[in-house]
Amino acid sequence: QQNTMRTINSLMGMACPKLVWLPNACDPEIHQNCKLNWYNRDRLFGFIGSVSQSYIRQNRLQILNLIEELSENSIIIKQNDYPHTEMYKILNQCKIGLNESSLEDINMRSFEIPSYGCLLFTNYIPNNGYEELGFINGATCLFWDSFEDYREQVINLINIQDNYDIYDCNIAKAGYLLAINSHTYKHRVMQILPEIICL
């Protein structure tokens, strides 16, 4: 499943005259934010997810290895079958949630991380729909566009971790409000119901 937005744009007006994009979402009851005060989180970066040796996962492995190398105050769990109902206990300890979209699509973690109250830090993929959904760099999340850019931002975030200003907190809060007010599974159901009723 490569870049969904490009696929939709290529199909519009062809065999599928009316095509609706239904992105992933979050469930605030499962992906819950227990530490509403962002400054009370005592870990810097957090990640839970799969890492394989396949080609598409190499970038993910590289970004996680860098965190393990540079930041002792982070939690990296490379486990595909970690209980989804237990993830909030880990990520509520973290200020920043790491994501890497290996297939150039907007994965579930993009919505779950801000729902936990973490600042979403993810790779930027042009024309994949992030902006259309409200994910704006420096406003509701942080993007990186290359490994060099990622490394530079990680070093900066580590260097200022004991002196965060209100800027970083506001990004995390804005991302959280975006996720719970626009991108829950309830919102997705409300999006498809009118299409079903019209059938």
C-alpha positions as CSV (number, residue, x, y, z in Angstrom):
1,Q,0.0,0.0,0.0
2,Q,2.0,2.9,-1.3
3,N,1.1,6.6,-0.8
4,T,-2.7,6.6,-0.6
5,M,-3.2,10.2,-1.7
6,R,-1.3,9.6,-5.0
7,T,-3.4,6.4,-5.6
8,I,-6.7,8.2,-5.1
9,N,-5.7,11.1,-7.3
10,S,-4.7,8.7,-10.1
11,L,-8.1,6.9,-9.9
12,M,-10.3,10.0,-9.7
13,G,-12.3,10.4,-12.9
14,M,-11.4,6.9,-14.1
15,A,-13.1,3.7,-13.1
16,C,-13.9,5.3,-9.7
17,P,-15.6,8.6,-10.3
18,K,-16.3,9.1,-6.6
19,L,-13.5,8.0,-4.3
20,V,-13.4,8.9,-0.6
21,W,-10.2,8.7,1.4
22,L,-10.7,7.2,4.9
23,P,-7.4,7.6,6.8
24,N,-6.4,5.7,9.9
25,A,-7.5,7.1,13.3
26,C,-7.1,6.8,17.1
27,D,-9.2,5.6,20.0
28,P,-8.8,7.9,22.9
29,E,-10.0,5.2,25.3
30,I,-7.2,2.9,24.3
31,H,-4.6,5.6,23.3
32,Q,-5.3,7.6,26.4
33,N,-3.5,10.6,27.7
34,C,-3.0,10.1,31.4
35,K,-0.4,12.9,31.9
36,L,-2.1,16.0,30.7
37,N,0.8,18.1,32.0
38,W,3.4,17.5,29.3
39,Y,6.2,18.6,31.6
40,N,5.5,15.8,34.0
41,R,6.7,13.2,31.5
42,D,10.1,12.0,32.6
43,R,11.2,10.3,29.3
44,L,12.2,12.1,26.2
45,F,11.6,9.8,23.1
46,G,9.3,6.8,23.0
47,F,8.6,4.2,20.4
48,I,6.8,0.8,20.3
49,G,6.5,-1.1,17.1
50,S,7.9,-3.6,14.6
51,V,11.4,-3.5,13.3
52,S,12.5,-6.2,10.7
53,Q,15.5,-6.5,8.5
54,S,13.5,-6.0,5.4
55,Y,14.4,-3.2,3.0
56,I,11.5,-1.0,3.9
57,R,12.3,-1.2,7.6
58,Q,15.9,-0.2,7.3
59,N,15.2,3.5,7.8
60,R,13.1,2.8,10.9
61,L,15.9,0.7,12.4
62,Q,18.4,3.5,11.6
63,I,16.4,6.2,13.4
64,L,15.7,4.0,16.4
65,N,19.4,3.0,16.7
66,L,20.3,6.7,16.8
67,I,18.0,7.3,19.7
68,E,19.5,4.4,21.6
69,E,22.9,5.7,20.9
70,L,22.3,9.3,21.9
71,S,19.5,9.3,24.5
72,E,19.6,7.2,27.6
73,N,16.4,8.9,28.8
74,S,14.1,7.3,26.2
75,I,12.1,4.1,25.8
76,I,12.5,2.1,22.5
77,I,10.6,-1.2,22.3
78,K,11.2,-3.1,19.1
79,Q,8.3,-5.5,19.4
80,N,5.6,-6.2,16.9
81,D,3.2,-7.9,19.3
82,Y,3.3,-5.5,22.3
83,P,-0.2,-5.5,23.8
84,H,-2.0,-2.5,22.4
85,T,-3.9,-1.9,25.6
86,E,-0.7,-1.5,27.5
87,M,1.1,1.0,25.2
88,Y,-0.3,4.0,27.0
89,K,1.6,3.1,30.1
90,I,4.8,3.5,28.2
91,L,4.1,6.4,26.0
92,N,2.5,8.5,28.7
93,Q,6.0,8.6,30.2
94,C,7.4,10.2,27.0
95,K,7.4,13.8,25.7
96,I,8.0,12.9,22.1
97,G,6.6,9.9,20.1
98,L,8.7,8.6,17.2
99,N,7.1,7.5,14.0
100,E,8.5,6.4,10.6
101,S,6.1,5.7,7.7
102,S,7.9,3.0,5.8
103,L,5.3,2.7,3.0
104,E,4.9,6.5,2.3
105,D,1.4,6.4,3.9
106,I,-0.1,7.9,7.0
107,N,0.0,5.0,9.5
108,M,-2.0,4.4,12.7
109,R,0.9,5.6,14.8
110,S,0.5,9.1,13.3
111,F,-2.8,9.5,15.1
112,E,-2.1,7.4,18.2
113,I,1.0,9.3,19.3
114,P,-0.7,12.7,19.6
115,S,-3.7,10.9,21.3
116,Y,-1.3,9.8,24.0
117,G,-0.3,13.4,24.5
118,C,3.1,13.0,22.9
119,L,4.6,15.4,20.4
120,L,4.5,13.5,17.1
121,F,7.9,13.4,15.4
122,T,7.7,11.7,12.0
123,N,9.2,11.6,8.6
124,Y,7.7,14.0,6.0
125,I,6.4,12.5,2.8
126,P,5.3,15.1,0.1
127,N,1.7,14.9,-1.1
128,N,0.6,12.1,1.2
129,G,-2.1,14.0,2.9
130,Y,-0.6,15.1,6.2
131,E,-1.4,18.8,5.7
132,E,-4.9,18.1,4.6
133,L,-5.5,16.3,7.9
134,G,-4.1,19.2,9.9
135,F,-0.6,17.9,10.6
136,I,1.5,21.0,10.2
137,N,5.2,21.1,10.9
138,G,5.9,23.3,14.0
139,A,2.2,23.7,14.8
140,T,0.8,20.2,15.5
141,C,3.8,18.0,14.9
142,L,7.5,17.9,13.9
143,F,8.6,16.6,10.6
144,W,12.0,15.5,9.3
145,D,12.8,15.2,5.6
146,S,16.1,13.3,5.7
147,F,18.2,11.3,8.1
148,E,20.6,14.2,8.4
149,D,17.7,16.5,9.3
150,Y,16.4,13.9,11.7
151,R,19.8,13.6,13.4
152,E,20.2,17.3,13.7
153,Q,16.7,17.7,15.3
154,V,17.3,14.8,17.7
155,I,20.5,16.3,18.9
156,N,18.8,19.7,19.4
157,L,15.9,18.1,21.3
158,I,18.3,16.2,23.6
159,N,20.3,19.4,24.2
160,I,17.3,21.3,25.3
161,Q,15.4,18.6,27.2
162,D,16.0,20.2,30.6
163,N,14.9,23.6,29.3
164,Y,11.9,23.1,27.1
165,D,10.0,26.3,26.4
166,I,6.3,26.7,25.9
167,Y,6.7,26.2,22.1
168,D,7.3,22.5,22.3
169,C,4.5,22.0,24.8
170,N,2.1,23.9,22.6
171,I,2.9,21.7,19.6
172,A,2.1,18.6,21.7
173,K,-1.1,20.1,23.0
174,A,-2.2,21.2,19.5
175,G,-1.5,17.7,18.1
176,Y,-3.5,16.1,21.0
177,L,-6.5,18.3,20.3
178,L,-6.3,17.7,16.6
179,A,-6.3,13.9,17.2
180,I,-9.2,13.7,19.6
181,N,-11.3,16.4,17.9
182,S,-10.9,15.3,14.3
183,H,-9.2,11.9,14.0
184,T,-10.9,9.3,16.2
185,Y,-12.7,6.2,14.8
186,K,-16.0,7.9,15.7
187,H,-15.1,10.6,13.3
188,R,-14.3,8.1,10.6
189,V,-17.7,6.3,11.1
190,M,-19.5,9.7,10.8
191,Q,-17.5,10.3,7.6
192,I,-18.7,7.0,5.9
193,L,-22.3,6.9,7.2
194,P,-23.6,9.5,4.7
195,E,-22.0,7.5,1.9
196,I,-23.7,4.3,3.1
197,I,-27.1,5.9,3.5
198,C,-27.0,7.2,0.0
199,L,-26.4,3.7,-1.5
